[in-house]
């Protein structure tokens, strides 16, 4: 390996994207997405290393700390590759294209996304997160970079062989036309029924994402076909998500996904688009069933967006980071003693109705010892009946909850808000139901529309 200079500041330093600026001090010689990068790759006869992520992504942070801040990895990338960093929030067009590539190679996707390209932008290898060194049966990034470099130099035709197959697959997916017949819909419903977790809801193995669009599709199917089994699957899933740790029982809103089958232990990142669609899904369930629990969850989620995800300028923030002070979920977790000190002994004990020494399930947002086969350590669980918790806590719940929310904002670590403003249709779901004070939810959307229009008039990029 040569002695190419390790940088202390790279080409990302003059970008405006929060995610790209997070990598401006990497020793990697990053390019933003630009013609210069591909021209350099062509001139130097090097493959392109494309990394796509966003600023509140936990595993993007992990890969950055393990690899992109590491001199050894930077030396490999700088010597043998042209490295490009893309913010998926800034360039959703590129993210969509290369997510399809990643799914074609691996069968799944996610962020950080890792794509290897030829200088003429043809993909020949793809993946998501790679650790620096091999672990848990996954190849390490340093080893992968060395293998690809060696193949590029000595057996390029074999290395590039997947390109035609992947491009053919992608072109076939892009073909349009035809009609959506009932057989295809029935086939989709059959797949949902086959994959349904009858004990805990949802339609996949962990990690379990809320996937509100799936639930909305199933509710639309129920309205057309009166299939009670489909409605039962939807209700079970909505209830499990709302009662488990996926839902923030203090501040409202849903986390990115559950790390387990039970919707118990979340990945603490919160996304605007997830919560916007979940408001729609819970409102739709309330409209169909009349169960007020769904309306309550929708209202609490909307209240969270108005309180924490609405920018002073009138737009909406698009995400909140899972990490605080380098620790995932730190902002959201409380020691039992911390709650009692904040609320007082009587109120604090009532807020911890299930946090008893021998309980296997603990109440919301309370930190406790979670031991696994492989490791032991502090974690949390928050899984209980919403109705039971509200009954136990009593009439003072709202005031005390607000006190905890204020305490989170003042005393505990700051949540990282992604520094991009997005318009989102917050009231799409609530307009379909009979929620009181609907203007509370409609007016912020109107403000967001005016914000976007004004920024476009000023010539500023908001997306």
C-alpha positions, 0 to 999 in steps of 0.5 A: 500500500502506498503512502497517500496522505491522510487528510484532516479536512476533506472536500465535505467541509464546504457542504451544507448537509448536516450528514456530510459535515459530520464527515468533514474531518474524516481522514477519508478523502471524501467527495460529495456526489459530483462529476469530478469524482467520477472523472477522477475515478476514470482518470486514475482507473479506480473503483468508486466507494459510495457511502449513503446515510443520514445524520441521525442514523445510529449505525451510520455513526457506528460505521463512521467511528469504527472505520471512517475515522480510522487511519487504516481504513482511510489509507485503503480508501484513499489509495485504492478508491474514489470515495463519495459520501451522499446524504439520503435526505439531501439526495433521495433520488440517488438513495432510491436508485442505490437502495434498489441496487442494494436490495438486488444484491442482498435481498434487503437494505438499510443505512449506512448503504455501501455500494461499489461502482465502476467509474461509469457508475455501474454497481458491482457490489453492495451491502449496508453496515460493515464492521472494521474487522470481521465479527459475527460471521460478517466480513470486515471493511478492511478485508473487503476493501483489500479483496475488491482492490486485488480483484480490480487489479487482477481479475476485473472481469469476474469482479464486474460480472454481476453488473449485467444481471443487476441492471437487467433486474432493475430495468425489469422492475421499472417496466410499467403497465398492466392492471392490478387484478384481484388475483394479485391482491389476494396473493398479497393478502395470503403472504401477509397472513402467512407471515403474521405473528399471531402472538405479538403482531407484525409480519416479520422477524426482528427487527420489526418496523412499524410499516404503517403502509402495510397496515393501511393497505390491510385496512383498505382491504378489510373495508372492501372485503369485510375480512375479519381475520385481516382486521384482527391482524391489524388491530393486534399489531397496532395494539402491540406497538402502542403498548410496547417500547416502540411507543414513547409512553412519556413523550409520545411518538414511535421509534424507528423499529423494535429490536425484538419480536415483542415490540419491547426494546426499540431502536430509539431513533424517531423519524417524521415520516414514520410518525406521520404515517402512523398517525394516519394508520391509528386514525384509520383504525379508530374510524373503522373500530371506534376504539378510543385507544387508537385515537389517543395514540394518534393524538399523542403522536401528533402532540409529540410532532408539534412539541418536538419536531416542529421548527420555529420557522414553520417546517418540520424536522425530519428525524431525532437521533437515537444517540445522546452523549454517545449512548443509544437511548440515553435521553429516554431512559430513567432510573427509578430513583430519578423518577421518584426524586423528580415527582416525589415519592407518592407520585413517583411510585404511582408512575412505576406501578410495574417496576418491582423487583421480581417483575419480568416486564417493567413500566415505561421508560424505566431503566433496569438490568437486562441480561442476555445469553451473550452479555449483561448490561443496562437496558430498558423495557416499557411494555404494559397496557395503556389502559391499565397504566392510565388507571394506575397513575390516575388523574395527575398523569398529564401534569406529571408527564409534562414535568418529566418532559420538561426535565428531559429538555432541561436537565438531560442530554439534548436530542439531535434534530436533523438540521433539514426542514421538511413539509409533511402532511401531518393532518392527513389522518386526523382529518378522517376522524372526529378529533376535537380541536383539529385546527391544532393539527391543521395550522402547523401544516399550513405554516409548513406549506408557506415556509416551503413556498417562501424558501423557494421564492428566496431561492433556497433549497429546503429538500 
